[in-house]
């Protein structure tokens, strides 16, 4: 973690170097390419790209002025300062477009249309979506397709408002029964759940011996579910989150491989699919 807010909640982090290098390798940036980076963070990733491509070919945007200031200072001391600015990275940087390569270092739910509009045909986009990393190639204006890398990813999400879990109302609900082992939800189903319930949050409860007794899930619309290892489920809100868990559990009796998932992007829709485009699929929610 490289930054905390006033309440101590992490708001920025630096990824493992191995993950950063895996993403840069998937980006396939070469001499002469221009690159846009969503999420400057510490500036380390921008420094690597500047070393490879030349600072004048790299554009990096971060929403946090303090992070941008610190990164600019570090990059200046390093002696290779790319174009670094404050803004919503999902909107790109139109005055520096078009880009040959686009990389995101914050968890996204979709590839923003603004980024697609600043890409060329053939542009490679590497971005964390859910708890995976998608590599897509732009095939036509606002059209792209690709697959997920095998590498897991747990990036900081883009900053956005959201409701807290409503466990008080959950406790008042009548219990339902489930056959899904509670202990497997955040293990076997974590990745597909991050696609089917974009931006979901979770917590766990344990007894004095450290054994798991239950888990909680919630989404920003206030939908909340609490489960117990005895198989009881209580949920509330506009979405029945546990119904999604049940469906995914039936589809994935074992943890699926990330590289078996693909993504298709059109001007009207962005969809993640399993094994083949006509297989099981989930529409990605904007944000």
Order of alpha helices (4+ residues) and beta strands (2+ residues): beta-beta-alpha-beta-alpha-beta-alpha-beta-beta-alpha-beta-beta-beta-alpha-beta-alpha-alpha-beta-beta-beta-beta-alpha-beta-beta-beta
